[in-house]
Amino acid sequence: HCGEVTEIFGRGGGERFAAQHGLEYLGGVPLDITVRQGGDVGVPVVAQREPGPAARALTAVAQTVAARMSVRAAAAEPRPVLTIS
């Protein structure tokens, strides 16, 4: 399976699962041995010199999560301010 895409949940399975459960699909990450290898030596795959497909996918998911959190934070009710003097 080296270099090939294997759809472990079937083609579009993640998107279908999210839709069926009222969840937002954040993205897919390909299975890649470099993710495990980087974790074993303490160098995350996204911090490696030449990021591969898994690193790019993880970065895209992280950016999507950050964007969604930013939108939610902007729309959230203001929190009370406690002033101690």
C-alpha positions, 0 to 999 in steps of 0.5 A: 500500500506504499504510496497508495490511498486506502479509504479505511472508512470507504470513499467519503465515509468520514464525511457521511459519518459526520453528516449522519451525526450532525457533525462538521467534517474537519478533513481527512488524514492519510495513514502514513508511517512517518506520523508514527516514526516522528512521534517515536522520536519526538519530532511531529510529522508537521515539523519535519523538513519535508512535509508529506501528504500526512503533514499537509493534511494535519496542518489543514485540519488544524487550520480548519479547527482554529478558524472554527474556534475563532468564529465561535469565540467571536460570536460567543457571549462576552464573559464577565470581567472581575476587577480586583483592586 
